[in-house]
Amino acid sequence: MTTLRSERVTPVILTYNEEPNLPRTLASLRWARRVVVVDSGSTDATERIARAADNVDFFVRKFDCARNQWAFAVEQTMVASEFVLALDADMATTSAFVAELDKVFLGGSYSGGFVPIQWCYFGRPLMGSFCPPQLRLFRREAVRIVQLGHTQEFQINGRLYRFRAGVRHEDRKSVERWLQSQANYSRLEDQRLLDGHRLRPRDRLRRTGWMPVLAAILAYLRAGGPLGGKRALRYAWERVTFESILAIRVLDRKLLDEGRRGSEAMDS
């Protein structure tokens, strides 16, 4: 174990019924002296898996929103290290990332690091995805946590490093659980679109209801197209499913507004 790394970086993970994913994630974090897991009240074997790892401290907090859950995890779990590595329960560090963390990041005067997220299915990575590098490594005492749509965003001032190596993302939960999550995420994203906060070009397209038409083709090509095989096709259908659920919410809201205006016009 590298003393510099294990003393200066604490991995922090949020969980809720992550039995299919957590063993891989924790196995990739054996290098850490302490790993913090904050659970939202899992009913599967998540707690047992976490407590079985000798470097894990396990906490439970009722989930209200991603921003508050992460704020608790970073600020109220007695993290004493200089840096926090914020991971989802389906993310695993790679040997290349850990080596870069040791040799480059911790050897420089950085405030945080953008980490590439490599999308995987059944142990094999896609050739590409729409997921950009994310600020996942940061100085604990300087980070700001905000919520945009369905997820959190970490913000920090100072010198930032962009990792070449990244972490692997592989969610092996059931399709039924995945669909439930997408329905919830789309509800929060619909609210963000309605608020008009920090809209990106693709968000403006989402507000028209036409995004699903492009999502499948663009996602398939980004994941490798025919060269990506079944994994690229799987990724494309995931993206178009989410975008379709979101588009239905957007269009339902617009149709409801049109109906109300029509009723008001008739009454007047």
Secondary structure, DSSP 8 states (H G I E B T S, - for coil): --HHHHHHEEEEEEESS-TTTHHHHHHTTTT-S-EEEEES--SSSHHHHHHHSTTEEEEE---S-HHHHHHHHHHSS---SSEEEEEETTEEE-HHHHHHIIIIITTS--SEEEE-EEEEETTEE-S--S---EEEEEETTT-EEEEETTEEEEE--S-EEE-SS-EEE---S-HHHHHHHHHHHHHHHHHHHHHTTT--HHHHHHTTT-HHHHHHHHHHHHTTGGGGHHHHHHHHHHHHHHHHHHHHHHHHHHHHHHHHHHHHHHH-
